[in-house]
Amino acid sequence: MKILVCDDDQKALGRVTALLAEPCRKIQAQLTATEHPEELKDLSGFDLAFLDIDMKGVNGLTLARRLRAARPDAVIVFVTNFIQYAPEGYEVQAFRYLLKPTLEEKLPACFSLAVEEIKRRRQSIVVRSDGNMVELHLRDVLYFESNQRIVTAFLSSGESEPCRFYASLTELTRQLEDAGFLRIQRSYLVNMAYIQQFQYGAVELQNGVRLPVSAKNYAQHKQQYLLWKGQTTWRFF
């Protein structure tokens, strides 16, 4: 696991890295700390980032956008003095929002939750497709579609061909409901991380695909989605 800490204030950077040193050692994580985020060229290797927002040169939100583009499943935690920036965390799907005066009290627990979230995002299943065993990383799956026990996994990379395999969507739902998948209709099991809009009659995914939602169970499905979103998107800690 690779962890990034960015803050242009050397003292603040030292506080965060000192608090993370022991937890990182316990899980054998590699920690990179920098006062100069503009010098970071490749962000694709980082699993978790603790970013100050108000930095000179490259601010935390700009850096978070770059990280999200390079590593869509990265866990981002903002560490700052400024409460007014909090709503902007939605834009980059920040996981938590830490205020600097509470670091000693709050950061260790936040780190533990972030590590658990990384493990959840790394989950995978193995299926048999065209006679071969294929590992599907759940973070790459937009949604599953079932048609007479043939399930098709549509992937987030437009360059990847959909993966087809025999399975019961009911059993797949039981297996994946704790991993952030929601069965919105008889034939569709959706990765909630990719839902852009949840409306009556349909959900729209981040790639523009629209899928039908069961009218009968709409209220229940919307509640499940909002509960999941509240547990996984940013909040003060």
C-alpha positions in Angstrom: 0.0 0.0 0.0 1.3 3.4 -1.0 0.3 6.5 0.9 0.8 10.2 0.0 0.9 13.2 2.3 1.0 16.7 0.9 1.2 20.0 2.8 3.2 23.1 1.9 3.6 23.8 5.6 6.6 21.8 6.8 5.4 21.7 10.5 1.9 20.5 9.5 3.5 17.9 7.2 5.7 16.7 10.0 2.7 16.3 12.3 0.8 14.1 9.8 3.7 12.0 8.9 4.7 11.5 12.6 1.1 10.3 13.4 1.1 7.9 10.4 4.6 6.4 11.0 3.6 3.7 13.4 0.3 2.7 11.6 2.1 2.5 8.3 4.9 0.4 9.8 2.3 -2.1 11.2 0.7 -2.7 7.7 4.1 -2.3 5.9 2.8 0.7 3.9 5.1 3.0 2.0 4.7 6.6 3.0 5.6 9.6 0.6 5.5 13.1 2.1 6.1 16.3 0.2 5.8 20.0 0.5 6.0 20.4 -3.3 3.0 18.5 -4.9 3.7 20.2 -8.2 6.7 18.0 -8.5 4.6 14.8 -8.4 4.5 13.4 -11.9 2.8 10.0 -11.6 0.0 9.6 -9.1 -1.3 6.3 -10.3 0.6 4.3 -7.6 -1.0 5.9 -4.6 -3.8 4.0 -2.7 -4.4 6.7 0.0 -3.7 10.4 0.1 -3.9 13.0 2.9 -4.0 16.4 1.2 -4.0 19.9 2.5 -6.3 22.0 0.5 -4.9 25.5 0.8 -1.4 25.0 -0.8 0.5 27.4 -2.9 1.1 26.4 -6.5 -1.0 23.3 -6.7 -3.9 23.3 -4.2 -5.3 20.2 -2.7 -8.5 20.1 -4.9 -6.4 20.3 -8.1 -4.2 17.6 -6.8 -7.2 15.5 -5.8 -8.6 15.8 -9.3 -5.3 14.6 -10.8 -5.2 11.7 -8.4 -8.8 10.7 -9.1 -8.1 10.7 -12.8 -4.9 8.7 -12.4 -6.3 6.3 -9.8 -10.1 6.2 -9.7 -10.3 4.0 -6.6 -7.8 6.0 -4.5 -9.0 7.0 -1.0 -8.7 10.8 -0.5 -8.7 12.5 2.9 -8.5 16.3 3.1 -6.5 17.7 6.1 -7.0 21.5 6.5 -7.9 24.4 8.8 -10.6 25.7 6.6 -14.2 24.4 7.0 -15.5 26.4 4.1 -13.8 24.1 1.6 -15.8 21.1 2.8 -18.6 21.1 0.2 -16.0 20.9 -2.6 -15.0 17.4 -1.3 -18.1 16.1 -3.1 -16.5 16.9 -6.5 -13.5 14.5 -6.0 -15.4 12.0 -3.8 -13.3 12.6 -0.8 -13.6 9.9 1.9 -13.1 12.1 5.0 -12.3 15.7 6.0 -9.9 16.2 9.0 -9.5 19.5 10.7 -5.9 20.1 11.7 -6.6 21.1 15.4 -8.0 17.6 15.9 -5.3 15.5 14.2 -3.8 13.8 17.2 -7.3 12.7 18.3 -8.9 11.9 15.0 -6.3 10.8 12.5 -5.5 7.3 13.8 -9.1 6.2 13.7 -9.6 7.9 10.3 -6.5 6.0 9.0 -8.0 2.6 10.1 -11.3 3.4 8.3 -9.4 4.4 5.2 -7.4 1.2 5.1 -10.6 -0.8 5.4 -12.1 1.2 2.6 -9.1 0.4 0.4 -9.5 -3.3 1.1 -13.2 -3.1 0.2 -12.3 -1.3 -3.1 -9.7 -4.0 -3.9 -12.2 -6.9 -3.7 -12.5 -9.2 -6.7 -14.5 -12.3 -7.8 -13.3 -15.2 -10.1 -15.7 -16.3 -12.8 -15.5 -18.8 -15.7 -15.8 -17.0 -19.1 -15.3 -18.8 -22.4 -13.7 -21.7 -20.6 -11.2 -19.5 -18.8 -11.0 -18.4 -15.1 -11.2 -14.6 -15.0 -10.6 -12.4 -12.0 -13.0 -9.4 -12.0 -11.9 -6.5 -9.8 -15.1 -5.0 -8.4 -13.8 -1.5 -8.6 -13.7 -1.9 -12.5 -17.3 -3.2 -12.8 -19.9 -0.6 -13.7 -22.8 -3.1 -13.5 -23.9 -6.6 -14.2 -26.8 -7.5 -16.5 -28.5 -10.8 -16.5 -30.3 -12.5 -19.4 -31.5 -16.1 -18.9 -28.7 -16.9 -16.4 -26.0 -15.4 -18.7 -24.5 -12.5 -16.7 -22.6 -9.8 -18.5 -20.1 -7.6 -16.5 -19.7 -4.2 -18.1 -16.4 -2.6 -17.1 -15.4 1.0 -16.5 -12.7 0.9 -19.1 -14.3 1.5 -22.5 -11.4 -0.4 -24.1 -12.3 -3.6 -22.2 -14.8 -6.1 -23.6 -17.7 -7.1 -21.4 -17.1 -10.3 -19.5 -19.9 -13.0 -19.9 -20.4 -15.9 -17.5 -23.2 -18.2 -16.2 -24.5 -17.2 -12.8 -27.6 -16.4 -10.8 -28.0 -12.7 -10.3 -29.7 -13.4 -7.1 -26.7 -15.2 -5.7 -24.4 -12.6 -7.1 -26.4 -9.9 -5.3 -26.1 -11.7 -2.0 -22.3 -12.0 -2.6 -21.8 -8.4 -3.5 -24.3 -6.3 -1.6 -21.7 -5.6 1.2 -19.3 -4.5 -1.6 -21.4 -1.6 -2.7 -23.6 -3.2 -5.4 -27.3 -2.6 -5.6 -29.9 -4.6 -7.6 -32.0 -1.8 -9.0 -34.1 -4.1 -11.2 -34.6 -7.8 -11.9 -31.9 -7.8 -14.6 -29.4 -5.2 -13.3 -26.9 -5.2 -10.4 -25.1 -1.8 -10.2 -21.9 -0.6 -8.6 -23.1 2.4 -6.6 -19.7 4.1 -6.9 -20.5 4.8 -10.5 -24.0 6.2 -10.0 -24.2 9.8 -11.1 -27.9 10.4 -10.6 -30.6 8.2 -9.0 -34.0 9.2 -10.3 -37.5 7.7 -10.3 -37.5 5.1 -13.1 -33.7 5.2 -13.9 -30.2 5.7 -12.7 -27.5 7.4 -14.7 -24.0 6.2 -14.5 -20.9 8.4 -14.7 -20.3 7.2 -18.3 -23.8 8.4 -19.4 -25.4 4.9 -19.4 -29.0 4.9 -18.1 -30.5 1.8 -16.5 -34.1 1.2 -15.4 -35.0 1.1 -11.7 -37.9 -1.0 -10.4 -40.8 1.3 -9.8 -42.2 -1.0 -7.1 -39.0 -0.9 -5.1 -37.8 2.6 -5.9 -38.1 4.0 -2.4 -36.3 1.1 -0.9 -33.5 1.2 -3.5 -33.1 5.0 -3.2 -32.8 4.6 0.6 -30.2 1.9 0.3 -28.2 4.1 -2.1 -28.3 7.2 0.1 -27.3 5.1 3.1 -24.3 3.7 1.2 -23.4 7.1 -0.1 -23.5 8.6 3.4 -21.1 5.9 4.7 -18.6 6.1 1.9 -18.4 9.8 0.9 -16.6 12.6 2.8 -17.6 13.7 6.2 -15.9 15.6 9.1 -13.9 13.3 11.3 
